[in-house]
Amino acid sequence: MNGWAEILQRFGDVDGGIRPTLFVHKRCGRLIETLPSLQHDPNRPEDVLKVDADDDGIGGDDAADALRYLVATKSRAISQRKLRGL
C-alpha cells in the first residue's frame, strides 16, 4: 500500500467509526507543523508534492517523509510506551 494512504488509514476516521492506530506526540512539533501543509502532487495523485528546506534548513517535508518511512517499517499493532528522559 502507498505510504501516504497507509498514514491516512492509520489516522482513522472518527465519524466513520474507525479508531486511529497512529498517534503523534505533542513533542513532534515539526511533524505537526508539516502534515497540514502537504499537498497532492499534480503529476502523481497518490503522492505528495516534495518540498525541500531552504538554505537555512527551514521548511521542507522531511519530518513527514520520516513518518512515512516509519509507517512502512512498523506493524499495525497498537502498543503504548511511556517516554522517559524528558
PyMOL Python script that loads the backbone (N, CA, C, O; Angstrom):
from pymol import cmd

cmd.read_pdbstr("""\
ATOM      1  N   MET A   1       0.844  -1.173   0.000  1.00  0.00           N
ATOM      2  CA  MET A   1       0.000   0.000   0.000  1.00  0.00           C
ATOM      3  C   MET A   1       0.892   1.240   0.000  1.00  0.00           C
ATOM      4  O   MET A   1       1.961   1.251   0.611  1.00  0.00           O
ATOM      5  N   ASN A   2       0.445   2.262  -0.681  1.00  0.00           N
ATOM      6  CA  ASN A   2       1.161   3.526  -0.734  1.00  0.00           C
ATOM      7  C   ASN A   2       1.363   4.074   0.673  1.00  0.00           C
ATOM      8  O   ASN A   2       0.459   3.996   1.505  1.00  0.00           O
ATOM      9  N   GLY A   3       2.542   4.627   0.945  1.00  0.00           N
ATOM     10  CA  GLY A   3       2.865   5.133   2.273  1.00  0.00           C
ATOM     11  C   GLY A   3       1.916   6.198   2.779  1.00  0.00           C
ATOM     12  O   GLY A   3       1.532   6.172   3.948  1.00  0.00           O
ATOM     13  N   TRP A   4       1.528   7.131   1.930  1.00  0.00           N
ATOM     14  CA  TRP A   4       0.628   8.204   2.361  1.00  0.00           C
ATOM     15  C   TRP A   4      -0.767   7.666   2.624  1.00  0.00           C
ATOM     16  O   TRP A   4      -1.431   8.098   3.566  1.00  0.00           O
ATOM     17  N   ALA A   5      -1.210   6.743   1.816  1.00  0.00           N
ATOM     18  CA  ALA A   5      -2.522   6.129   2.042  1.00  0.00           C
ATOM     19  C   ALA A   5      -2.508   5.350   3.359  1.00  0.00           C
ATOM     20  O   ALA A   5      -3.500   5.337   4.088  1.00  0.00           O
ATOM     21  N   GLU A   6      -1.401   4.713   3.654  1.00  0.00           N
ATOM     22  CA  GLU A   6      -1.261   3.975   4.909  1.00  0.00           C
ATOM     23  C   GLU A   6      -1.343   4.923   6.104  1.00  0.00           C
ATOM     24  O   GLU A   6      -1.983   4.601   7.105  1.00  0.00           O
ATOM     25  N   ILE A   7      -0.708   6.075   6.010  1.00  0.00           N
ATOM     26  CA  ILE A   7      -0.769   7.061   7.090  1.00  0.00           C
ATOM     27  C   ILE A   7      -2.204   7.533   7.294  1.00  0.00           C
ATOM     28  O   ILE A   7      -2.687   7.586   8.425  1.00  0.00           O
ATOM     29  N   LEU A   8      -2.881   7.875   6.212  1.00  0.00           N
ATOM     30  CA  LEU A   8      -4.275   8.317   6.327  1.00  0.00           C
ATOM     31  C   LEU A   8      -5.141   7.245   6.970  1.00  0.00           C
ATOM     32  O   LEU A   8      -5.983   7.542   7.819  1.00  0.00           O
ATOM     33  N   GLN A   9      -4.935   6.014   6.569  1.00  0.00           N
ATOM     34  CA  GLN A   9      -5.714   4.922   7.138  1.00  0.00           C
ATOM     35  C   GLN A   9      -5.426   4.763   8.628  1.00  0.00           C
ATOM     36  O   GLN A   9      -6.342   4.525   9.415  1.00  0.00           O
ATOM     37  N   ARG A  10      -4.173   4.891   9.012  1.00  0.00           N
ATOM     38  CA  ARG A  10      -3.806   4.741  10.420  1.00  0.00           C
ATOM     39  C   ARG A  10      -4.305   5.897  11.289  1.00  0.00           C
ATOM     40  O   ARG A  10      -4.480   5.719  12.495  1.00  0.00           O
ATOM     41  N   PHE A  11      -4.536   7.066  10.709  1.00  0.00           N
ATOM     42  CA  PHE A  11      -5.115   8.168  11.473  1.00  0.00           C
ATOM     43  C   PHE A  11      -6.583   7.904  11.801  1.00  0.00           C
ATOM     44  O   PHE A  11      -7.146   8.546  12.688  1.00  0.00           O
ATOM     45  N   GLY A  12      -7.203   6.963  11.090  1.00  0.00           N
ATOM     46  CA  GLY A  12      -8.582   6.583  11.381  1.00  0.00           C
ATOM     47  C   GLY A  12      -9.592   7.587  10.850  1.00  0.00           C
ATOM     48  O   GLY A  12      -9.250   8.541  10.152  1.00  0.00           O
ATOM     49  N   ASP A  13     -10.842   7.340  11.202  1.00  0.00           N
ATOM     50  CA  ASP A  13     -11.950   8.211  10.797  1.00  0.00           C
ATOM     51  C   ASP A  13     -12.978   8.166  11.918  1.00  0.00           C
ATOM     52  O   ASP A  13     -13.802   7.254  11.975  1.00  0.00           O
ATOM     53  N   VAL A  14     -12.928   9.140  12.798  1.00  0.00           N
ATOM     54  CA  VAL A  14     -13.808   9.155  13.966  1.00  0.00           C
ATOM     55  C   VAL A  14     -15.272   9.145  13.541  1.00  0.00           C
ATOM     56  O   VAL A  14     -16.077   8.425  14.132  1.00  0.00           O
ATOM     57  N   ASP A  15     -15.629   9.928  12.529  1.00  0.00           N
ATOM     58  CA  ASP A  15     -17.014   9.975  12.048  1.00  0.00           C
ATOM     59  C   ASP A  15     -17.457   8.649  11.449  1.00  0.00           C
ATOM     60  O   ASP A  15     -18.632   8.288  11.521  1.00  0.00           O
ATOM     61  N   GLY A  16     -16.511   7.926  10.857  1.00  0.00           N
ATOM     62  CA  GLY A  16     -16.822   6.634  10.263  1.00  0.00           C
ATOM     63  C   GLY A  16     -16.698   5.464  11.226  1.00  0.00           C
ATOM     64  O   GLY A  16     -16.911   4.315  10.839  1.00  0.00           O
ATOM     65  N   GLY A  17     -16.357   5.747  12.475  1.00  0.00           N
ATOM     66  CA  GLY A  17     -16.234   4.688  13.473  1.00  0.00           C
ATOM     67  C   GLY A  17     -14.948   3.893  13.382  1.00  0.00           C
ATOM     68  O   GLY A  17     -14.862   2.796  13.934  1.00  0.00           O
ATOM     69  N   ILE A  18     -13.941   4.428  12.693  1.00  0.00           N
ATOM     70  CA  ILE A  18     -12.661   3.737  12.548  1.00  0.00           C
ATOM     71  C   ILE A  18     -11.664   4.363  13.523  1.00  0.00           C
ATOM     72  O   ILE A  18     -11.303   5.533  13.393  1.00  0.00           O
ATOM     73  N   ARG A  19     -11.227   3.569  14.496  1.00  0.00           N
ATOM     74  CA  ARG A  19     -10.304   4.066  15.511  1.00  0.00           C
ATOM     75  C   ARG A  19      -8.911   4.266  14.927  1.00  0.00           C
ATOM     76  O   ARG A  19      -8.472   3.473  14.094  1.00  0.00           O
ATOM     77  N   PRO A  20      -8.216   5.310  15.349  1.00  0.00           N
ATOM     78  CA  PRO A  20      -6.853   5.531  14.866  1.00  0.00           C
ATOM     79  C   PRO A  20      -5.880   4.506  15.442  1.00  0.00           C
ATOM     80  O   PRO A  20      -6.065   4.009  16.553  1.00  0.00           O
ATOM     81  N   THR A  21      -4.856   4.203  14.678  1.00  0.00           N
ATOM     82  CA  THR A  21      -3.780   3.328  15.141  1.00  0.00           C
ATOM     83  C   THR A  21      -2.443   4.050  15.067  1.00  0.00           C
ATOM     84  O   THR A  21      -1.395   3.444  15.291  1.00  0.00           O
ATOM     85  N   LEU A  22      -2.475   5.325  14.758  1.00  0.00           N
ATOM     86  CA  LEU A  22      -1.272   6.148  14.696  1.00  0.00           C
ATOM     87  C   LEU A  22      -1.543   7.432  15.466  1.00  0.00           C
ATOM     88  O   LEU A  22      -2.514   8.140  15.199  1.00  0.00           O
ATOM     89  N   PHE A  23      -0.686   7.715  16.408  1.00  0.00           N
ATOM     90  CA  PHE A  23      -0.827   8.904  17.233  1.00  0.00           C
ATOM     91  C   PHE A  23       0.479   9.684  17.183  1.00  0.00           C
ATOM     92  O   PHE A  23       1.557   9.090  17.196  1.00  0.00           O
ATOM     93  N   VAL A  24       0.393  11.000  17.126  1.00  0.00           N
ATOM     94  CA  VAL A  24       1.574  11.853  17.074  1.00  0.00           C
ATOM     95  C   VAL A  24       1.685  12.591  18.402  1.00  0.00           C
ATOM     96  O   VAL A  24       0.754  13.282  18.815  1.00  0.00           O
ATOM     97  N   HIS A  25       2.814  12.442  19.061  1.00  0.00           N
ATOM     98  CA  HIS A  25       3.031  13.089  20.349  1.00  0.00           C
ATOM     99  C   HIS A  25       3.233  14.589  20.154  1.00  0.00           C
ATOM    100  O   HIS A  25       3.756  15.020  19.126  1.00  0.00           O
ATOM    101  N   LYS A  26       2.823  15.372  21.128  1.00  0.00           N
ATOM    102  CA  LYS A  26       2.924  16.831  21.030  1.00  0.00           C
ATOM    103  C   LYS A  26       4.378  17.300  20.915  1.00  0.00           C
ATOM    104  O   LYS A  26       4.630  18.414  20.456  1.00  0.00           O
ATOM    105  N   ARG A  27       5.334  16.464  21.324  1.00  0.00           N
ATOM    106  CA  ARG A  27       6.741  16.838  21.186  1.00  0.00           C
ATOM    107  C   ARG A  27       7.236  16.728  19.743  1.00  0.00           C
ATOM    108  O   ARG A  27       8.355  17.146  19.444  1.00  0.00           O
ATOM    109  N   CYS A  28       6.425  16.177  18.854  1.00  0.00           N
ATOM    110  CA  CYS A  28       6.793  16.072  17.437  1.00  0.00           C
ATOM    111  C   CYS A  28       6.332  17.333  16.709  1.00  0.00           C
ATOM    112  O   CYS A  28       5.567  17.269  15.747  1.00  0.00           O
ATOM    113  N   GLY A  29       6.806  18.460  17.181  1.00  0.00           N
ATOM    114  CA  GLY A  29       6.356  19.758  16.669  1.00  0.00           C
ATOM    115  C   GLY A  29       6.551  19.945  15.183  1.00  0.00           C
ATOM    116  O   GLY A  29       5.657  20.442  14.497  1.00  0.00           O
ATOM    117  N   ARG A  30       7.703  19.557  14.679  1.00  0.00           N
ATOM    118  CA  ARG A  30       7.970  19.734  13.233  1.00  0.00           C
ATOM    119  C   ARG A  30       7.010  18.894  12.405  1.00  0.00           C
ATOM    120  O   ARG A  30       6.540  19.351  11.363  1.00  0.00           O
ATOM    121  N   LEU A  31       6.712  17.700  12.836  1.00  0.00           N
ATOM    122  CA  LEU A  31       5.770  16.851  12.113  1.00  0.00           C
ATOM    123  C   LEU A  31       4.367  17.458  12.157  1.00  0.00           C
ATOM    124  O   LEU A  31       3.675  17.510  11.140  1.00  0.00           O
ATOM    125  N   ILE A  32       3.955  17.913  13.331  1.00  0.00           N
ATOM    126  CA  ILE A  32       2.631  18.533  13.473  1.00  0.00           C
ATOM    127  C   ILE A  32       2.526  19.778  12.599  1.00  0.00           C
ATOM    128  O   ILE A  32       1.462  20.068  12.051  1.00  0.00           O
ATOM    129  N   GLU A  33       3.614  20.502  12.473  1.00  0.00           N
ATOM    130  CA  GLU A  33       3.636  21.698  11.621  1.00  0.00           C
ATOM    131  C   GLU A  33       3.598  21.332  10.130  1.00  0.00           C
ATOM    132  O   GLU A  33       2.999  22.043   9.324  1.00  0.00           O
ATOM    133  N   THR A  34       4.237  20.228   9.783  1.00  0.00           N
ATOM    134  CA  THR A  34       4.392  19.841   8.373  1.00  0.00           C
ATOM    135  C   THR A  34       3.153  19.170   7.780  1.00  0.00           C
ATOM    136  O   THR A  34       2.774  19.476   6.649  1.00  0.00           O
ATOM    137  N   LEU A  35       2.519  18.267   8.516  1.00  0.00           N
ATOM    138  CA  LEU A  35       1.424  17.466   7.949  1.00  0.00           C
ATOM    139  C   LEU A  35       0.297  18.284   7.319  1.00  0.00           C
ATOM    140  O   LEU A  35      -0.130  17.955   6.212  1.00  0.00           O
ATOM    141  N   PRO A  36      -0.204  19.334   7.973  1.00  0.00           N
ATOM    142  CA  PRO A  36      -1.309  20.076   7.358  1.00  0.00           C
ATOM    143  C   PRO A  36      -0.943  20.808   6.074  1.00  0.00           C
ATOM    144  O   PRO A  36      -1.822  21.133   5.276  1.00  0.00           O
ATOM    145  N   SER A  37       0.342  21.071   5.866  1.00  0.00           N
ATOM    146  CA  SER A  37       0.745  21.832   4.679  1.00  0.00           C
ATOM    147  C   SER A  37       1.062  20.955   3.471  1.00  0.00           C
ATOM    148  O   SER A  37       1.353  21.481   2.397  1.00  0.00           O
ATOM    149  N   LEU A  38       1.014  19.631   3.620  1.00  0.00           N
ATOM    150  CA  LEU A  38       1.296  18.739   2.492  1.00  0.00           C
ATOM    151  C   LEU A  38       0.233  18.882   1.413  1.00  0.00           C
ATOM    152  O   LEU A  38      -0.951  19.048   1.710  1.00  0.00           O
ATOM    153  N   GLN A  39       0.665  18.817   0.162  1.00  0.00           N
ATOM    154  CA  GLN A  39      -0.246  18.920  -0.971  1.00  0.00           C
ATOM    155  C   GLN A  39      -0.045  17.723  -1.891  1.00  0.00           C
ATOM    156  O   GLN A  39       1.050  17.167  -1.976  1.00  0.00           O
ATOM    157  N   HIS A  40      -1.117  17.334  -2.578  1.00  0.00           N
ATOM    158  CA  HIS A  40      -1.006  16.250  -3.557  1.00  0.00           C
ATOM    159  C   HIS A  40      -0.121  16.691  -4.709  1.00  0.00           C
ATOM    160  O   HIS A  40      -0.163  17.846  -5.134  1.00  0.00           O
ATOM    161  N   ASP A  41       0.671  15.772  -5.204  1.00  0.00           N
ATOM    162  CA  ASP A  41       1.487  16.026  -6.386  1.00  0.00           C
ATOM    163  C   ASP A  41       0.564  15.963  -7.592  1.00  0.00           C
ATOM    164  O   ASP A  41      -0.079  14.935  -7.803  1.00  0.00           O
ATOM    165  N   PRO A  42       0.473  17.032  -8.399  1.00  0.00           N
ATOM    166  CA  PRO A  42      -0.436  17.018  -9.549  1.00  0.00           C
ATOM    167  C   PRO A  42      -0.085  15.955 -10.588  1.00  0.00           C
ATOM    168  O   PRO A  42      -0.954  15.531 -11.350  1.00  0.00           O
ATOM    169  N   ASN A  43       1.167  15.524 -10.629  1.00  0.00           N
ATOM    170  CA  ASN A  43       1.589  14.508 -11.590  1.00  0.00           C
ATOM    171  C   ASN A  43       1.424  13.084 -11.062  1.00  0.00           C
ATOM    172  O   ASN A  43       1.388  12.128 -11.837  1.00  0.00           O
ATOM    173  N   ARG A  44       1.325  12.948  -9.739  1.00  0.00           N
ATOM    174  CA  ARG A  44       1.164  11.635  -9.100  1.00  0.00           C
ATOM    175  C   ARG A  44       0.191  11.796  -7.940  1.00  0.00           C
ATOM    176  O   ARG A  44       0.630  12.031  -6.814  1.00  0.00           O
ATOM    177  N   PRO A  45      -1.104  11.678  -8.170  1.00  0.00           N
ATOM    178  CA  PRO A  45      -2.104  11.957  -7.140  1.00  0.00           C
ATOM    179  C   PRO A  45      -1.978  11.097  -5.879  1.00  0.00           C
ATOM    180  O   PRO A  45      -2.468  11.493  -4.821  1.00  0.00           O
ATOM    181  N   GLU A  46      -1.341   9.944  -5.967  1.00  0.00           N
ATOM    182  CA  GLU A  46      -1.184   9.096  -4.792  1.00  0.00           C
ATOM    183  C   GLU A  46      -0.013   9.549  -3.922  1.00  0.00           C
ATOM    184  O   GLU A  46       0.203   9.006  -2.838  1.00  0.00           O
ATOM    185  N   ASP A  47       0.735  10.532  -4.389  1.00  0.00           N
ATOM    186  CA  ASP A  47       1.922  11.004  -3.691  1.00  0.00           C
ATOM    187  C   ASP A  47       1.725  12.461  -3.281  1.00  0.00           C
ATOM    188  O   ASP A  47       0.781  13.116  -3.725  1.00  0.00           O
ATOM    189  N   VAL A  48       2.619  12.962  -2.434  1.00  0.00           N
ATOM    190  CA  VAL A  48       2.572  14.371  -2.058  1.00  0.00           C
ATOM    191  C   VAL A  48       3.666  15.125  -2.798  1.00  0.00           C
ATOM    192  O   VAL A  48       4.674  14.553  -3.213  1.00  0.00           O
ATOM    193  N   LEU A  49       3.440  16.411  -2.950  1.00  0.00           N
ATOM    194  CA  LEU A  49       4.386  17.277  -3.631  1.00  0.00           C
ATOM    195  C   LEU A  49       5.608  17.463  -2.743  1.00  0.00           C
ATOM    196  O   LEU A  49       5.477  17.864  -1.587  1.00  0.00           O
ATOM    197  N   LYS A  50       6.786  17.177  -3.266  1.00  0.00           N
ATOM    198  CA  LYS A  50       8.030  17.286  -2.496  1.00  0.00           C
ATOM    199  C   LYS A  50       8.351  18.753  -2.258  1.00  0.00           C
ATOM    200  O   LYS A  50       8.330  19.563  -3.186  1.00  0.00           O
ATOM    201  N   VAL A  51       8.651  19.091  -0.998  1.00  0.00           N
ATOM    202  CA  VAL A  51       9.034  20.448  -0.628  1.00  0.00           C
ATOM    203  C   VAL A  51      10.372  20.366   0.083  1.00  0.00           C
ATOM    204  O   VAL A  51      10.487  19.728   1.129  1.00  0.00           O
ATOM    205  N   ASP A  52      11.384  21.009  -0.484  1.00  0.00           N
ATOM    206  CA  ASP A  52      12.715  20.991   0.111  1.00  0.00           C
ATOM    207  C   ASP A  52      12.880  22.141   1.098  1.00  0.00           C
ATOM    208  O   ASP A  52      12.245  23.186   0.958  1.00  0.00           O
ATOM    209  N   ALA A  53      13.728  21.941   2.086  1.00  0.00           N
ATOM    210  CA  ALA A  53      14.048  23.003   3.042  1.00  0.00           C
ATOM    211  C   ALA A  53      14.853  24.087   2.336  1.00  0.00           C
ATOM    212  O   ALA A  53      15.511  23.825   1.329  1.00  0.00           O
ATOM    213  N   ASP A  54      14.795  25.301   2.869  1.00  0.00           N
ATOM    214  CA  ASP A  54      15.574  26.384   2.272  1.00  0.00           C
ATOM    215  C   ASP A  54      17.050  26.254   2.683  1.00  0.00           C
ATOM    216  O   ASP A  54      17.429  25.288   3.345  1.00  0.00           O
ATOM    217  N   ASP A  55      17.868  27.219   2.290  1.00  0.00           N
ATOM    218  CA  ASP A  55      19.311  27.153   2.566  1.00  0.00           C
ATOM    219  C   ASP A  55      19.634  27.151   4.053  1.00  0.00           C
ATOM    220  O   ASP A  55      20.695  26.679   4.460  1.00  0.00           O
ATOM    221  N   ASP A  56      18.717  27.678   4.871  1.00  0.00           N
ATOM    222  CA  ASP A  56      18.918  27.701   6.320  1.00  0.00           C
ATOM    223  C   ASP A  56      18.352  26.466   7.002  1.00  0.00           C
ATOM    224  O   ASP A  56      18.412  26.348   8.226  1.00  0.00           O
ATOM    225  N   GLY A  57      17.801  25.543   6.216  1.00  0.00           N
ATOM    226  CA  GLY A  57      17.238  24.319   6.775  1.00  0.00           C
ATOM    227  C   GLY A  57      15.821  24.474   7.284  1.00  0.00           C
ATOM    228  O   GLY A  57      15.314  23.608   7.997  1.00  0.00           O
ATOM    229  N   ILE A  58      15.182  25.568   6.924  1.00  0.00           N
ATOM    230  CA  ILE A  58      13.821  25.837   7.390  1.00  0.00           C
ATOM    231  C   ILE A  58      12.820  25.359   6.337  1.00  0.00           C
ATOM    232  O   ILE A  58      13.026  25.524   5.134  1.00  0.00           O
ATOM    233  N   GLY A  59      11.740  24.767   6.824  1.00  0.00           N
ATOM    234  CA  GLY A  59      10.702  24.280   5.914  1.00  0.00           C
ATOM    235  C   GLY A  59      11.001  22.879   5.428  1.00  0.00           C
ATOM    236  O   GLY A  59      11.808  22.159   6.016  1.00  0.00           O
ATOM    237  N   GLY A  60      10.353  22.508   4.367  1.00  0.00           N
ATOM    238  CA  GLY A  60      10.547  21.182   3.809  1.00  0.00           C
ATOM    239  C   GLY A  60       9.608  20.159   4.429  1.00  0.00           C
ATOM    240  O   GLY A  60       8.892  20.448   5.387  1.00  0.00           O
ATOM    241  N   ASP A  61       9.626  18.976   3.871  1.00  0.00           N
ATOM    242  CA  ASP A  61       8.715  17.924   4.326  1.00  0.00           C
ATOM    243  C   ASP A  61       9.463  16.701   4.854  1.00  0.00           C
ATOM    244  O   ASP A  61       8.939  15.588   4.821  1.00  0.00           O
ATOM    245  N   ASP A  62      10.675  16.907   5.337  1.00  0.00           N
ATOM    246  CA  ASP A  62      11.476  15.780   5.816  1.00  0.00           C
ATOM    247  C   ASP A  62      10.825  15.055   6.981  1.00  0.00           C
ATOM    248  O   ASP A  62      10.918  13.831   7.068  1.00  0.00           O
ATOM    249  N   ALA A  63      10.165  15.783   7.882  1.00  0.00           N
ATOM    250  CA  ALA A  63       9.507  15.140   9.031  1.00  0.00           C
ATOM    251  C   ALA A  63       8.385  14.220   8.560  1.00  0.00           C
ATOM    252  O   ALA A  63       8.217  13.123   9.092  1.00  0.00           O
ATOM    253  N   ALA A  64       7.626  14.656   7.574  1.00  0.00           N
ATOM    254  CA  ALA A  64       6.545  13.829   7.042  1.00  0.00           C
ATOM    255  C   ALA A  64       7.102  12.606   6.316  1.00  0.00           C
ATOM    256  O   ALA A  64       6.541  11.515   6.417  1.00  0.00           O
ATOM    257  N   ASP A  65       8.193  12.784   5.590  1.00  0.00           N
ATOM    258  CA  ASP A  65       8.832  11.638   4.932  1.00  0.00           C
ATOM    259  C   ASP A  65       9.331  10.630   5.960  1.00  0.00           C
ATOM    260  O   ASP A  65       9.225   9.421   5.752  1.00  0.00           O
ATOM    261  N   ALA A  66       9.875  11.126   7.070  1.00  0.00           N
ATOM    262  CA  ALA A  66      10.339  10.226   8.120  1.00  0.00           C
ATOM    263  C   ALA A  66       9.174   9.414   8.678  1.00  0.00           C
ATOM    264  O   ALA A  66       9.319   8.219   8.939  1.00  0.00           O
ATOM    265  N   LEU A  67       8.025  10.053   8.863  1.00  0.00           N
ATOM    266  CA  LEU A  67       6.837   9.333   9.326  1.00  0.00           C
ATOM    267  C   LEU A  67       6.422   8.267   8.319  1.00  0.00           C
ATOM    268  O   LEU A  67       6.078   7.146   8.692  1.00  0.00           O
ATOM    269  N   ARG A  68       6.456   8.624   7.051  1.00  0.00           N
ATOM    270  CA  ARG A  68       6.078   7.666   6.006  1.00  0.00           C
ATOM    271  C   ARG A  68       7.001   6.449   6.033  1.00  0.00           C
ATOM    272  O   ARG A  68       6.531   5.318   5.914  1.00  0.00           O
ATOM    273  N   TYR A  69       8.296   6.666   6.185  1.00  0.00           N
ATOM    274  CA  TYR A  69       9.235   5.539   6.251  1.00  0.00           C
ATOM    275  C   TYR A  69       9.025   4.720   7.520  1.00  0.00           C
ATOM    276  O   TYR A  69       9.130   3.494   7.494  1.00  0.00           O
ATOM    277  N   LEU A  70       8.729   5.391   8.622  1.00  0.00           N
ATOM    278  CA  LEU A  70       8.444   4.676   9.868  1.00  0.00           C
ATOM    279  C   LEU A  70       7.241   3.764   9.699  1.00  0.00           C
ATOM    280  O   LEU A  70       7.287   2.595  10.083  1.00  0.00           O
ATOM    281  N   VAL A  71       6.173   4.287   9.131  1.00  0.00           N
ATOM    282  CA  VAL A  71       4.947   3.503   8.933  1.00  0.00           C
ATOM    283  C   VAL A  71       5.217   2.315   8.019  1.00  0.00           C
ATOM    284  O   VAL A  71       4.646   1.240   8.208  1.00  0.00           O
ATOM    285  N   ALA A  72       6.074   2.504   7.042  1.00  0.00           N
ATOM    286  CA  ALA A  72       6.379   1.422   6.103  1.00  0.00           C
ATOM    287  C   ALA A  72       7.148   0.279   6.763  1.00  0.00           C
ATOM    288  O   ALA A  72       7.145  -0.842   6.256  1.00  0.00           O
ATOM    289  N   THR A  73       7.807   0.557   7.891  1.00  0.00           N
ATOM    290  CA  THR A  73       8.631  -0.476   8.510  1.00  0.00           C
ATOM    291  C   THR A  73       8.052  -1.046   9.796  1.00  0.00           C
ATOM    292  O   THR A  73       8.642  -1.958  10.376  1.00  0.00           O
ATOM    293  N   LYS A  74       6.931  -0.542  10.252  1.00  0.00           N
ATOM    294  CA  LYS A  74       6.344  -0.996  11.514  1.00  0.00           C
ATOM    295  C   LYS A  74       5.022  -1.714  11.279  1.00  0.00           C
ATOM    296  O   LYS A  74       4.323  -1.442  10.304  1.00  0.00           O
ATOM    297  N   SER A  75       4.692  -2.618  12.167  1.00  0.00           N
ATOM    298  CA  SER A  75       3.434  -3.354  12.056  1.00  0.00           C
ATOM    299  C   SER A  75       2.269  -2.471  12.478  1.00  0.00           C
ATOM    300  O   SER A  75       2.465  -1.369  12.991  1.00  0.00           O
ATOM    301  N   ARG A  76       1.071  -2.958  12.261  1.00  0.00           N
ATOM    302  CA  ARG A  76      -0.129  -2.213  12.616  1.00  0.00           C
ATOM    303  C   ARG A  76      -0.545  -2.408  14.069  1.00  0.00           C
ATOM    304  O   ARG A  76      -1.523  -1.802  14.508  1.00  0.00           O
ATOM    305  N   ALA A  77       0.158  -3.222  14.812  1.00  0.00           N
ATOM    306  CA  ALA A  77      -0.204  -3.484  16.206  1.00  0.00           C
ATOM    307  C   ALA A  77      -0.082  -2.199  17.029  1.00  0.00           C
ATOM    308  O   ALA A  77       0.852  -1.418  16.847  1.00  0.00           O
ATOM    309  N   ILE A  78      -1.027  -1.996  17.923  1.00  0.00           N
ATOM    310  CA  ILE A  78      -1.006  -0.823  18.782  1.00  0.00           C
ATOM    311  C   ILE A  78      -0.248  -1.169  20.049  1.00  0.00           C
ATOM    312  O   ILE A  78      -0.545  -2.164  20.711  1.00  0.00           O
ATOM    313  N   SER A  79       0.724  -0.350  20.380  1.00  0.00           N
ATOM    314  CA  SER A  79       1.441  -0.527  21.640  1.00  0.00           C
ATOM    315  C   SER A  79       1.623   0.849  22.260  1.00  0.00           C
ATOM    316  O   SER A  79       1.719   1.854  21.555  1.00  0.00           O
ATOM    317  N   GLN A  80       1.667   0.883  23.551  1.00  0.00           N
ATOM    318  CA  GLN A  80       1.820   2.143  24.261  1.00  0.00           C
ATOM    319  C   GLN A  80       3.010   2.021  25.183  1.00  0.00           C
ATOM    320  O   GLN A  80       3.131   1.061  25.944  1.00  0.00           O
ATOM    321  N   ARG A  81       3.890   3.008  25.105  1.00  0.00           N
ATOM    322  CA  ARG A  81       5.067   3.025  25.946  1.00  0.00           C
ATOM    323  C   ARG A  81       5.200   4.385  26.593  1.00  0.00           C
ATOM    324  O   ARG A  81       4.844   5.402  25.999  1.00  0.00           O
ATOM    325  N   LYS A  82       5.704   4.403  27.795  1.00  0.00           N
ATOM    326  CA  LYS A  82       5.949   5.659  28.477  1.00  0.00           C
ATOM    327  C   LYS A  82       7.303   6.191  28.011  1.00  0.00           C
ATOM    328  O   LYS A  82       8.308   5.481  28.043  1.00  0.00           O
ATOM    329  N   LEU A  83       7.313   7.453  27.579  1.00  0.00           N
ATOM    330  CA  LEU A  83       8.565   8.075  27.167  1.00  0.00           C
ATOM    331  C   LEU A  83       9.329   8.501  28.405  1.00  0.00           C
ATOM    332  O   LEU A  83       8.750   9.025  29.357  1.00  0.00           O
ATOM    333  N   ARG A  84      10.627   8.275  28.385  1.00  0.00           N
ATOM    334  CA  ARG A  84      11.453   8.615  29.536  1.00  0.00           C
ATOM    335  C   ARG A  84      12.465   9.682  29.150  1.00  0.00           C
ATOM    336  O   ARG A  84      12.816   9.842  27.981  1.00  0.00           O
ATOM    337  N   GLY A  85      12.922  10.406  30.162  1.00  0.00           N
ATOM    338  CA  GLY A  85      14.041  11.307  29.959  1.00  0.00           C
ATOM    339  C   GLY A  85      13.687  12.735  29.634  1.00  0.00           C
ATOM    340  O   GLY A  85      14.583  13.570  29.510  1.00  0.00           O
ATOM    341  N   LEU A  86      12.408  13.049  29.490  1.00  0.00           N
ATOM    342  CA  LEU A  86      12.051  14.443  29.200  1.00  0.00           C
ATOM    343  C   LEU A  86      10.962  14.926  30.113  1.00  0.00           C
ATOM    344  O   LEU A  86      10.536  16.077  30.011  1.00  0.00           O
TER     345      LEU A  86
END
""", "prot")
cmd.dss("prot")
cmd.show_as("cartoon", "prot")
cmd.util.cbc("prot")
cmd.orient("prot")
